[in-house]
Amino acid sequence: MYKEANQADRRSDCVLTTEKGEQFVDATFDTYLASIQHLHDAMGEEDFYQLIKLMQQANQTLEEMTV
C-alpha cells in the first residue's frame, strides 16, 4: 500500500494498493470465497444468514464503542 495526495482535497491522502498487494488479493480471494461458500452449504441458508446478521450486529456494537 502507498498513499498519494488527494487532488480534490489537499488536506487528505488517498491510500492505494501496490501491484504486489493486488496480486495478494487475487491469490487469496478464491480461497476466501470458497470458505464462505462452504459455510453456506454446511450451515444451510437460514442459519448462514442468521450468522451474517449477528456478525453485522456485533460489528455495529463494536463501532459504537469507538465513537
N, C-alpha and C positions, 0 to 999 in steps of 0.2 A: 504494500500500500504506500501511497505517497499523497502529498497534498499540493494543491495549486491555489493561487489566489482566485477568489470568486470574482469574475469580471463584472457581474451585475451588482455586487455589494462588496466593496473592498474591505469591509470590516470583518469578513468571514473568509474561510477557506473551504475548498471542496476536497473531500477525501476520495481518492480514486484507486482502483485496483491495478496492480502491475500485471504484466504478461504472465509472470510466474504465479501470481495469485489467481488469475483466470484459469490457468492450467490446473491448479489445485482444485478449484471449484468444479471444473469439468470432470476431473478424475474421481471426485468423491460424490458427486450429485447422484449418479445412478445407484450407488450403494445406499445412500440415504433414502432415496425414493423406494428402493426395494425393501428396506426396513419398515417404512411406513406402510407399504402395501401388505407386507407380512402381518403387521399388527392388525390392519383392517380385516384381512382374511381370517386370521386366527380368532379375533375377538367378536367378529360379526359387526354388521353395520351399526346397530343400535348402541352397543357398548363402546364401539370405536368413537362414535360421535359424542357420546357422553364423556369419554375421556378428553376429547378435544375441548368440549365445553368447560370441563373442570380445569383444564390447563389454562384456558383463557381467563377464567375467574381468578385462578392463582396468580397469573401474570398481572392482572389488573390490581389485585390486592397488593402485590409487591411494588408496583409502580406508585400506588397511593402512599406507601411508606416513605418513598424518596421525595415526595413533594413537600 
